[in-house]
Amino acid sequence: MTATLIVEAMEDMGDMDTKLVERIIDTNRMKIPTRTDNIQTRATLTTMMMMMMMMTMMIMKIFAYTILSSLVVKAMSRMIGTLLNCPVPEELSELVNLLILDLSNNDLTGTIPESYSKLSRMRRLDFSSNQITGNFPVAVTKMTKIEELVLKNNYMKGPLSKEIMRLKQLTELSIANNDFGGLLPEGLFTSLTKLRVININQNGFTGDITSEIGALTGLLRFSARANEFKGRIPKELGSCKELQFLSLGDNHFSGELPNALFDLQNLKVLDLPENKLTGNLSPRIGNMISLTRLVLAHNEFTGPLPVELQNLTRMEYMVINYNQFDGLFPIATAPTQMGVCLPA
């Protein structure tokens, strides 16, 4: 298609050149009214004719290139549109030296082909924000060198395959906003100890977050919002000393917050709304000196707010409404940049 359009454009340019030559010949055949005794007049007319011919040629070239560029751009647009509105292209599995494959934010459909298992050198695979369906792809579990796996915002379903534990180099697992469900595979966290980013938001995972998560000592971000998790928030999270972002909202967690959680001095975001958490808010929250965002809304916390909240001088956003806190807010002079939402 592209070649045809370009040939047509070149043929148009050829027609233009032919007409231009004919025009120049006709102009040369014109009889310039001269007098044999007026050489200056003849020279002037000849110069004007040459300038007009040069200007005409420039205009024609610009016009021709404009048409050609337009046709090429349209052809490329058609090709790209055809490529990205189709099933996941199996032909890419022949590119066995691929290290990075990013096909995010398109309209790819169907499943990830099993032939992708040939991409054994893959380091980063990103199919996020497409319309991919099916179970967790078997092919991915054979990419044993992969470090970043991003499959969020699709329509994939089923349990998380136990074979994922073969991906020992994995540092990022992002499968949010799919229809995965069931229990997380036993041994997931102790097998994939290099994980630094886990994003499993908005799926249907069930069961507990087990104590194994304490093995992820390099974990930076753990997002498991909007699932069906239950039980207590594991105290072993306190071993994840580098953790900066923890989001477990919209689940069924219950019980008190573990004291070890308050020792995470690098934590910036603690997002735990819409659970069944109970008990007092521990004074140890004052140890979380990096905290900028605290969301505890829609739980069952009780008692007074600890005065140690005033130690959190980096706090920008705090939402603790729809609980059973009582007493006065302990910060005598709240920072002017803090957004605070208190119980009614």
Phi, psi and omega per residue, in radians:
M1 nan -0.816 -3.141
T2 -1.087 -0.790 -3.122
A3 -1.060 -0.719 -3.141
T4 -1.068 -0.807 -3.132
L5 -1.092 -0.706 -3.130
I6 -1.172 -0.722 3.111
V7 -1.074 -0.755 3.110
E8 -1.051 -0.705 3.129
A9 -1.124 -0.714 3.140
M10 -1.151 -0.643 3.089
E11 -1.120 -0.692 3.067
D12 -1.045 -0.744 3.127
M13 -1.105 -0.651 3.113
G14 -1.109 -0.733 3.082
D15 -1.058 -0.713 3.128
M16 -1.077 -0.783 -3.135
D17 -1.070 -0.714 -3.135
T18 -1.085 -0.814 3.128
K19 -1.088 -0.668 -3.130
L20 -1.113 -0.751 3.127
V21 -1.101 -0.767 3.130
E22 -1.055 -0.672 -3.137
R23 -1.145 -0.708 3.140
I24 -1.124 -0.714 3.130
I25 -1.115 -0.781 3.113
D26 -1.046 -0.673 -3.132
T27 -1.152 -0.699 3.133
N28 -1.151 -0.482 3.139
R29 -1.367 -0.219 3.132
M30 -1.046 2.461 3.102
K31 -1.569 1.936 -3.120
I32 -1.393 2.148 -3.126
P33 -1.201 1.910 -3.135
T34 -2.294 2.853 2.992
R35 -2.048 2.434 -3.078
T36 -1.047 -0.308 -3.114
D37 -1.797 0.231 -3.093
N38 -2.220 1.314 -3.115
I39 -1.170 -0.609 -3.092
Q40 -1.115 -0.717 3.141
T41 -1.107 -0.755 3.110
R42 -1.052 -0.756 -3.134
A43 -1.096 -0.710 -3.132
T44 -1.116 -0.815 -3.136
L45 -1.110 -0.707 3.111
T46 -1.083 -0.744 3.107
T47 -1.079 -0.766 3.137
M48 -1.089 -0.721 3.127
M49 -1.117 -0.734 3.119
M50 -1.093 -0.727 3.112
M51 -1.107 -0.724 3.129
M52 -1.111 -0.720 3.130
M53 -1.117 -0.724 3.132
M54 -1.112 -0.773 3.119
M55 -1.084 -0.719 3.139
T56 -1.083 -0.777 3.130
M57 -1.088 -0.709 3.120
M58 -1.106 -0.759 -3.138
I59 -1.093 -0.751 3.141
M60 -1.101 -0.712 3.123
K61 -1.091 -0.831 3.128
I62 -1.025 -0.763 -3.135
F63 -1.101 -0.761 -3.131
A64 -1.121 -0.794 3.141
Y65 -1.129 -0.605 3.105
T66 -1.093 -0.794 3.129
I67 -1.102 -0.798 -3.124
L68 -1.062 -0.801 -3.136
S69 -1.073 -0.738 -3.137
S70 -1.075 -0.767 -3.133
L71 -1.139 -0.713 3.136
V72 -1.113 -0.793 3.129
V73 -1.060 -0.750 3.127
K74 -1.119 -0.709 3.121
A75 -1.099 -0.755 3.127
M76 -1.120 -0.686 3.134
S77 -1.085 -0.720 3.124
R78 -1.131 -0.719 3.135
M79 -1.103 -0.803 -3.125
I80 -1.117 -0.754 3.127
G81 -1.053 -0.706 3.120
T82 -1.161 -0.673 -3.105
L83 -1.158 -0.723 -2.938
L84 -1.640 -0.070 3.100
N85 -2.008 1.139 -3.008
C86 -2.796 3.012 3.021
P87 -1.050 2.792 3.106
V88 -0.964 2.128 -3.043
P89 -1.188 1.987 -3.114
E90 -1.198 -0.428 -3.094
E91 -1.049 -0.457 -3.124
L92 -1.133 -0.312 -3.141
S93 -1.173 -0.230 3.114
E94 -1.420 -0.198 3.134
L95 -1.492 1.236 -2.929
V96 -1.189 -0.183 3.123
N97 -1.706 0.111 -3.135
L98 -1.043 2.336 3.042
L99 -1.854 -0.577 -3.120
I100 -2.330 2.271 3.047
L101 -2.316 1.971 -3.112
D102 -2.121 1.859 3.091
L103 -2.070 0.547 -3.068
S104 -1.228 2.775 3.029
N105 1.018 0.912 3.042
N106 -2.323 -2.816 3.117
D107 -2.117 0.649 3.127
L108 -1.148 2.421 -3.081
T109 -2.125 3.088 3.102
G110 1.367 -2.771 -3.090
T111 -1.914 2.895 3.060
I112 -1.402 2.082 -3.026
P113 -1.070 2.578 3.095
E114 -1.133 -0.412 -3.138
S115 -1.148 -0.256 3.100
Y116 -1.163 -0.199 3.090
S117 -1.104 -0.293 3.103
K118 -1.276 -0.250 -3.118
L119 -1.447 1.101 -2.990
S120 -1.283 -0.224 -3.136
R121 -1.644 -0.003 -3.037
M122 -1.002 2.339 3.076
R123 -1.907 -0.647 3.129
R124 -2.387 2.231 3.116
L125 -2.200 2.128 -3.064
D126 -2.293 1.882 3.047
F127 -2.002 0.409 -3.039
S128 -1.127 2.637 3.046
S129 1.017 0.980 2.996
N130 -2.247 -2.713 3.109
Q131 -2.225 0.730 -3.082
I132 -1.355 2.418 -3.089
T133 -2.108 -3.047 3.079
G134 1.624 3.129 3.130
N135 -1.366 3.058 3.086
F136 -0.980 2.215 -2.976
P137 -1.155 2.185 3.115
V138 -1.089 -0.643 -3.090
A139 -1.008 -0.653 -3.094
V140 -1.122 -0.607 -3.094
T141 -1.198 -0.155 3.099
K142 -1.747 -0.016 3.073
M143 -1.540 1.294 -2.929
T144 -1.233 -0.132 3.092
K145 -1.765 0.002 -3.062
I146 -1.142 2.451 -3.125
E147 -1.971 -0.558 -3.090
E148 -2.284 2.079 -3.136
L149 -2.107 1.998 -3.053
V150 -2.176 1.881 -3.120
L151 -2.188 0.316 -3.046
K152 -1.174 2.770 3.068
N153 1.074 0.986 3.042
N154 -2.391 -2.790 -3.111
Y155 -2.202 0.617 -3.123
M156 -1.373 2.718 -3.007
K157 -2.511 -3.138 3.080
G158 1.527 -3.138 3.139
P159 -1.304 2.819 3.038
L160 -1.355 2.070 -3.034
S161 -1.036 2.410 3.068
K162 -1.101 -0.411 -3.124
E163 -1.139 -0.271 3.115
I164 -1.068 -0.393 -3.120
M165 -1.223 -0.068 3.049
R166 -1.381 -0.261 -3.031
L167 -1.515 1.239 -2.997
K168 -1.142 -0.351 -3.105
Q169 -1.621 0.039 -3.023
L170 -1.155 2.202 3.084
T171 -1.937 -0.404 3.122
E172 -2.329 2.218 3.040
L173 -2.159 1.870 -3.088
S174 -2.181 1.785 -3.100
I175 -2.251 0.469 -3.081
A176 -1.109 2.732 3.039
N177 1.011 0.947 2.984
N178 -2.254 -2.796 3.095
D179 -2.117 0.514 3.050
F180 -1.122 2.690 -3.121
G181 -2.772 -3.042 -3.130
G182 1.436 -3.012 -3.119
L183 -1.341 2.573 2.967
L184 -1.182 2.465 -3.107
P185 -1.003 2.354 3.085
E186 -1.104 2.268 -3.118
G187 1.597 0.066 -3.108
L188 -0.993 -0.878 -3.041
F189 -1.322 -0.546 3.126
T190 -1.381 -0.304 3.097
S191 -1.543 -0.652 -3.069
L192 -1.849 1.141 -2.986
T193 -1.317 -0.129 3.117
K194 -1.573 -0.001 -3.115
L195 -1.044 2.290 3.077
R196 -2.065 -0.413 3.118
V197 -2.319 2.143 3.040
I198 -2.177 2.079 3.106
N199 -2.245 1.764 -3.139
I200 -2.129 0.459 3.108
N201 -0.944 2.665 2.938
Q202 0.910 1.017 2.969
N203 -2.278 -2.718 3.125
G204 -2.223 0.575 -3.128
F205 -1.140 2.527 -3.085
T206 -2.193 3.141 3.089
G207 1.446 -2.853 -3.090
D208 -1.683 2.766 2.840
I209 -1.531 1.910 -2.958
T210 -1.342 2.939 3.139
S211 -1.118 -0.261 -3.140
E212 -1.029 -0.388 -3.072
I213 -1.093 -0.335 3.094
G214 -1.125 -0.251 3.125
A215 -1.313 -0.248 -3.088
L216 -1.571 1.244 -3.041
T217 -1.231 -0.273 3.110
G218 -1.775 0.148 -3.084
L219 -1.097 2.276 3.114
L220 -1.835 -0.628 -3.018
R221 -2.468 2.198 3.101
F222 -2.279 1.939 -3.113
S223 -2.119 2.013 3.129
A224 -2.326 0.555 -3.090
R225 -1.168 2.629 3.026
A226 1.031 0.993 2.991
N227 -2.240 -2.734 3.129
E228 -2.146 0.538 3.116
F229 -1.156 2.652 -3.137
K230 -2.466 -3.041 3.133
G231 1.434 -2.883 -3.096
R232 -1.581 2.636 2.994
I233 -1.219 2.162 -2.991
P234 -1.173 2.352 3.104
K235 -1.134 -0.375 -3.118
E236 -1.146 -0.226 3.027
L237 -1.038 -0.420 3.110
G238 -1.120 -0.271 3.095
S239 -1.431 -0.209 -3.140
C240 -1.525 1.249 -2.956
K241 -1.113 -0.382 -3.118
E242 -1.604 0.000 -3.062
L243 -1.042 2.271 -3.128
Q244 -2.025 -0.380 -3.048
F245 -2.447 2.110 3.118
L246 -2.285 2.022 -3.117
S247 -2.262 1.948 -3.117
L248 -2.240 0.375 -3.085
G249 -1.179 2.828 3.066
D250 1.014 0.893 3.036
N251 -2.302 -2.659 -3.139
H252 -2.256 0.569 3.108
F253 -1.154 2.557 -3.093
S254 -2.412 3.077 3.125
G255 1.435 -3.061 -3.105
E256 -1.487 2.750 3.053
L257 -1.223 2.361 -3.140
P258 -1.199 2.446 -3.134
N259 -1.033 -0.579 -3.122
A260 -1.057 -0.443 3.140
L261 -1.078 -0.581 -3.059
F262 -1.372 -0.027 3.094
D263 -1.625 0.066 -3.132
L264 -1.449 1.507 -3.032
Q265 -1.320 -0.175 3.073
N266 -1.679 -0.062 -3.089
L267 -1.209 2.225 3.139
K268 -1.819 -0.566 -3.101
V269 -2.238 2.156 3.033
L270 -2.112 1.868 -2.972
D271 -2.124 1.768 -3.032
L272 -2.287 0.544 -3.068
P273 -1.265 2.862 3.003
E274 0.984 0.935 2.990
N275 -2.233 -2.740 3.107
K276 -2.219 0.688 -3.101
L277 -1.279 2.477 -3.036
T278 -2.257 -3.118 3.063
G279 1.510 -3.139 3.112
N280 -1.421 2.745 3.011
L281 -1.457 2.024 -2.999
S282 -1.101 2.465 3.028
P283 -1.020 -0.321 -3.136
R284 -1.194 -0.147 3.080
I285 -1.069 -0.374 3.099
G286 -1.137 -0.251 3.104
N287 -1.355 -0.257 -3.045
M288 -1.498 1.205 -2.926
I289 -1.233 -0.237 3.135
S290 -1.642 -0.040 -3.006
L291 -1.139 2.218 3.072
T292 -2.009 -0.327 -3.075
R293 -2.455 2.142 3.132
L294 -2.263 2.048 -3.129
V295 -2.226 1.950 -3.126
L296 -2.186 0.268 -3.035
A297 -1.072 2.691 3.049
H298 1.020 0.926 3.002
N299 -2.262 -2.769 -3.110
E300 -2.250 0.607 3.094
F301 -1.158 2.613 -3.120
T302 -2.363 3.073 3.038
G303 1.438 -3.135 -3.122
P304 -1.325 2.718 3.036
L305 -1.371 2.333 -3.069
P306 -1.202 2.451 3.127
V307 -1.097 -0.383 -3.127
E308 -1.134 -0.181 3.056
L309 -1.022 -0.447 -3.117
Q310 -1.225 -0.199 3.077
N311 -1.337 -0.243 -3.048
L312 -1.533 1.236 -3.009
T313 -1.267 -0.200 3.111
R314 -1.647 0.010 -3.096
M315 -1.088 2.305 3.108
E316 -2.056 -0.422 -2.990
Y317 -2.595 2.091 -3.123
M318 -2.403 2.135 3.137
V319 -2.208 1.972 -3.105
I320 -2.300 0.409 -3.125
N321 -1.287 2.932 -3.107
Y322 1.004 0.905 2.971
N323 -2.325 -2.831 3.122
Q324 -2.202 0.604 3.053
F325 -1.111 2.635 3.076
D326 -2.400 3.031 -3.140
G327 1.510 3.113 -3.102
L328 -1.440 2.656 3.043
F329 -1.159 2.217 -2.927
P330 -1.348 -0.183 -3.101
I331 -1.546 1.964 -3.081
A332 -1.120 -0.738 3.130
T333 -2.235 1.688 -3.107
A334 -1.254 2.461 3.098
P335 -0.974 2.425 -3.053
T336 -1.153 -0.406 -3.107
Q337 -1.609 0.042 -3.111
M338 -1.511 2.306 2.996
G339 -1.692 2.069 -3.052
V340 -2.142 2.273 3.075
C341 -2.112 1.924 -3.033
L342 -1.755 2.911 3.047
P343 -1.067 2.551 3.133
A344 -1.225 nan nan
